[in-house]
């Protein structure tokens, strides 16, 4: 989901009312890597859960 939002131009620098950005709020290492690197391809494969993977 995060990769789709970024691909479609979501502004990941926006902050909520308390001053937190998505980077501040995420505790998922794969999502953090994605947000910090700005490259969807770097993390996309590792973000797929085993039950979502197609065989």
N, CA, C and O atoms as a GROMACS GRO file, in nm:
protein
  220
    1UNK      N    1   0.082  -0.119   0.000
    1UNK     CA    2   0.000   0.000   0.000
    1UNK      C    3   0.087   0.126   0.000
    1UNK      O    4   0.059   0.222  -0.073
    2UNK      N    5   0.190   0.126   0.080
    2UNK     CA    6   0.278   0.243   0.087
    2UNK      C    7   0.341   0.272  -0.049
    2UNK      O    8   0.349   0.387  -0.092
    3UNK      N    9   0.385   0.168  -0.116
    3UNK     CA   10   0.449   0.188  -0.247
    3UNK      C   11   0.351   0.249  -0.347
    3UNK      O   12   0.391   0.333  -0.428
    4UNK      N   13   0.225   0.210  -0.342
    4UNK     CA   14   0.124   0.266  -0.433
    4UNK      C   15   0.106   0.414  -0.404
    4UNK      O   16   0.098   0.495  -0.497
    5UNK      N   17   0.099   0.450  -0.278
    5UNK     CA   18   0.081   0.590  -0.243
    5UNK      C   19   0.200   0.675  -0.289
    5UNK      O   20   0.182   0.785  -0.340
    6UNK      N   21   0.320   0.624  -0.270
    6UNK     CA   22   0.439   0.696  -0.313
    6UNK      C   23   0.443   0.708  -0.465
    6UNK      O   24   0.472   0.815  -0.518
    7UNK      N   25   0.413   0.598  -0.534
    7UNK     CA   26   0.411   0.600  -0.680
    7UNK      C   27   0.313   0.704  -0.734
    7UNK      O   28   0.336   0.764  -0.838
    8UNK      N   29   0.204   0.725  -0.662
    8UNK     CA   30   0.101   0.818  -0.707
    8UNK      C   31   0.120   0.960  -0.652
    8UNK      O   32   0.033   1.045  -0.666
    9UNK      N   33   0.236   0.982  -0.591
    9UNK     CA   34   0.271   1.119  -0.553
    9UNK      C   35   0.237   1.162  -0.412
    9UNK      O   36   0.232   1.282  -0.384
   10UNK      N   37   0.214   1.067  -0.322
   10UNK     CA   38   0.185   1.105  -0.184
   10UNK      C   39   0.302   1.183  -0.125
   10UNK      O   40   0.418   1.149  -0.148
   11UNK      N   41   0.270   1.285  -0.050
   11UNK     CA   42   0.373   1.367   0.014
   11UNK      C   43   0.409   1.306   0.149
   11UNK      O   44   0.335   1.320   0.246
   12UNK      N   45   0.523   1.240   0.154
   12UNK     CA   46   0.563   1.172   0.278
   12UNK      C   47   0.625   1.268   0.379
   12UNK      O   48   0.664   1.226   0.488
   13UNK      N   49   0.633   1.394   0.345
   13UNK     CA   50   0.689   1.493   0.438
   13UNK      C   51   0.581   1.562   0.520
   13UNK      O   52   0.613   1.639   0.612
   14UNK      N   53   0.454   1.537   0.489
   14UNK     CA   54   0.347   1.599   0.566
   14UNK      C   55   0.351   1.553   0.710
   14UNK      O   56   0.394   1.442   0.740
   15UNK      N   57   0.306   1.641   0.798
   15UNK     CA   58   0.306   1.608   0.941
   15UNK      C   59   0.165   1.620   0.996
   15UNK      O   60   0.084   1.698   0.947
   16UNK      N   61   0.136   1.541   1.099
   16UNK     CA   62   0.005   1.547   1.163
   16UNK      C   63   0.000   1.664   1.261
   16UNK      O   64   0.095   1.742   1.271
   17UNK      N   65  -0.110   1.675   1.333
   17UNK     CA   66  -0.129   1.788   1.426
   17UNK      C   67  -0.023   1.792   1.536
   17UNK      O   68   0.003   1.898   1.593
   18UNK      N   69   0.036   1.680   1.566
   18UNK     CA   70   0.138   1.674   1.671
   18UNK      C   71   0.279   1.691   1.616
   18UNK      O   72   0.377   1.688   1.691
   19UNK      N   73   0.289   1.709   1.485
   19UNK     CA   74   0.420   1.733   1.425
   19UNK      C   75   0.495   1.609   1.381
   19UNK      O   76   0.615   1.615   1.353
   20UNK      N   77   0.426   1.495   1.374
   20UNK     CA   78   0.490   1.370   1.334
   20UNK      C   79   0.466   1.341   1.186
   20UNK      O   80   0.356   1.360   1.134
   21UNK      N   81   0.572   1.295   1.120
   21UNK     CA   82   0.560   1.252   0.980
   21UNK      C   83   0.539   1.100   0.977
   21UNK      O   84   0.542   1.035   1.082
   22UNK      N   85   0.518   1.045   0.857
   22UNK     CA   86   0.502   0.900   0.846
   22UNK      C   87   0.629   0.827   0.890
   22UNK      O   88   0.621   0.717   0.944
   23UNK      N   89   0.744   0.887   0.868
   23UNK     CA   90   0.869   0.825   0.912
   23UNK      C   91   0.873   0.820   1.064
   23UNK      O   92   0.919   0.721   1.122
   24UNK      N   93   0.825   0.925   1.129
   24UNK     CA   94   0.822   0.928   1.275
   24UNK      C   95   0.726   0.823   1.332
   24UNK      O   96   0.751   0.767   1.439
   25UNK      N   97   0.617   0.796   1.262
   25UNK     CA   98   0.512   0.710   1.314
   25UNK      C   99   0.529   0.562   1.280
   25UNK      O  100   0.472   0.477   1.350
   26UNK      N  101   0.604   0.529   1.179
   26UNK     CA  102   0.617   0.389   1.138
   26UNK      C  103   0.717   0.314   1.225
   26UNK      O  104   0.822   0.367   1.262
   27UNK      N  105   0.681   0.190   1.258
   27UNK     CA  106   0.774   0.105   1.330
   27UNK      C  107   0.812  -0.019   1.248
   27UNK      O  108   0.878  -0.110   1.297
   28UNK      N  109   0.769  -0.020   1.122
   28UNK     CA  110   0.801  -0.131   1.032
   28UNK      C  111   0.930  -0.099   0.960
   28UNK      O  112   0.936  -0.001   0.885
   29UNK      N  113   1.035  -0.180   0.978
   29UNK     CA  114   1.165  -0.150   0.917
   29UNK      C  115   1.162  -0.145   0.764
   29UNK      O  116   1.232  -0.064   0.704
   30UNK      N  117   1.080  -0.231   0.702
   30UNK     CA  118   1.070  -0.228   0.555
   30UNK      C  119   1.009  -0.099   0.506
   30UNK      O  120   1.055  -0.041   0.407
   31UNK      N  121   0.905  -0.053   0.574
   31UNK     CA  122   0.841   0.073   0.534
   31UNK      C  123   0.935   0.190   0.559
   31UNK      O  124   0.943   0.281   0.477
   32UNK      N  125   1.004   0.188   0.670
   32UNK     CA  126   1.101   0.295   0.699
   32UNK      C  127   1.209   0.301   0.592
   32UNK      O  128   1.245   0.410   0.546
   33UNK      N  129   1.261   0.186   0.552
   33UNK     CA  130   1.362   0.183   0.445
   33UNK      C  131   1.305   0.241   0.316
   33UNK      O  132   1.372   0.318   0.247
   34UNK      N  133   1.183   0.204   0.285
   34UNK     CA  134   1.117   0.253   0.165
   34UNK      C  135   1.101   0.405   0.169
   34UNK      O  136   1.132   0.474   0.072
   35UNK      N  137   1.054   0.455   0.280
   35UNK     CA  138   1.033   0.599   0.294
   35UNK      C  139   1.163   0.677   0.290
   35UNK      O  140   1.171   0.784   0.229
   36UNK      N  141   1.265   0.624   0.354
   36UNK     CA  142   1.393   0.695   0.361
   36UNK      C  143   1.470   0.688   0.231
   36UNK      O  144   1.539   0.783   0.194
   37UNK      N  145   1.459   0.576   0.161
   37UNK     CA  146   1.536   0.560   0.037
   37UNK      C  147   1.468   0.628  -0.082
   37UNK      O  148   1.533   0.674  -0.175
   38UNK      N  149   1.336   0.634  -0.075
   38UNK     CA  150   1.262   0.691  -0.188
   38UNK      C  151   1.254   0.598  -0.306
   38UNK      O  152   1.203   0.636  -0.411
   39UNK      N  153   1.303   0.476  -0.291
   39UNK     CA  154   1.302   0.379  -0.399
   39UNK      C  155   1.211   0.263  -0.364
   39UNK      O  156   1.240   0.188  -0.271
   40UNK      N  157   1.103   0.249  -0.435
   40UNK     CA  158   1.005   0.146  -0.409
   40UNK      C  159   1.062   0.007  -0.438
   40UNK      O  160   1.032  -0.087  -0.364
   41UNK      N  161   1.141  -0.006  -0.541
   41UNK     CA  162   1.194  -0.136  -0.580
   41UNK      C  163   1.286  -0.196  -0.475
   41UNK      O  164   1.298  -0.318  -0.469
   42UNK      N  165   1.351  -0.114  -0.393
   42UNK     CA  166   1.444  -0.164  -0.293
   42UNK      C  167   1.376  -0.250  -0.187
   42UNK      O  168   1.437  -0.343  -0.135
   43UNK      N  169   1.252  -0.219  -0.155
   43UNK     CA  170   1.186  -0.284  -0.043
   43UNK      C  171   1.068  -0.369  -0.086
   43UNK      O  172   1.026  -0.457  -0.012
   44UNK      N  173   1.014  -0.345  -0.203
   44UNK     CA  174   0.890  -0.408  -0.243
   44UNK      C  175   0.892  -0.559  -0.229
   44UNK      O  176   0.795  -0.616  -0.178
   45UNK      N  177   0.996  -0.626  -0.273
   45UNK     CA  178   1.001  -0.771  -0.265
   45UNK      C  179   1.000  -0.820  -0.121
   45UNK      O  180   0.935  -0.920  -0.091
   46UNK      N  181   1.070  -0.754  -0.033
   46UNK     CA  182   1.076  -0.799   0.105
   46UNK      C  183   0.950  -0.763   0.182
   46UNK      O  184   0.930  -0.814   0.293
   47UNK      N  185   0.865  -0.678   0.127
   47UNK     CA  186   0.743  -0.637   0.195
   47UNK      C  187   0.629  -0.734   0.173
   47UNK      O  188   0.528  -0.727   0.244
   48UNK      N  189   0.641  -0.822   0.078
   48UNK     CA  190   0.534  -0.916   0.047
   48UNK      C  191   0.531  -1.025   0.153
   48UNK      O  192   0.632  -1.091   0.179
   49UNK      N  193   0.417  -1.043   0.214
   49UNK     CA  194   0.400  -1.148   0.313
   49UNK      C  195   0.394  -1.282   0.243
   49UNK      O  196   0.345  -1.290   0.130
   50UNK      N  197   0.441  -1.388   0.307
   50UNK     CA  198   0.440  -1.520   0.243
   50UNK      C  199   0.302  -1.560   0.192
   50UNK      O  200   0.293  -1.621   0.085
   51UNK      N  201   0.194  -1.527   0.264
   51UNK     CA  202   0.062  -1.564   0.220
   51UNK      C  203   0.016  -1.484   0.099
   51UNK      O  204  -0.079  -1.523   0.032
   52UNK      N  205   0.083  -1.371   0.069
   52UNK     CA  206   0.049  -1.288  -0.046
   52UNK      C  207   0.129  -1.329  -0.169
   52UNK      O  208   0.090  -1.296  -0.281
   53UNK      N  209   0.238  -1.397  -0.150
   53UNK     CA  210   0.325  -1.433  -0.262
   53UNK      C  211   0.256  -1.533  -0.352
   53UNK      O  212   0.191  -1.627  -0.306
   54UNK      N  213   0.272  -1.512  -0.482
   54UNK     CA  214   0.214  -1.604  -0.579
   54UNK      C  215   0.317  -1.707  -0.618
   54UNK      O  216   0.434  -1.676  -0.636
   55UNK      N  217   0.271  -1.830  -0.632
   55UNK     CA  218   0.364  -1.937  -0.671
   55UNK      C  219   0.335  -1.985  -0.811
   55UNK      O  220   0.403  -2.074  -0.860
   0.00000   0.00000   0.00000
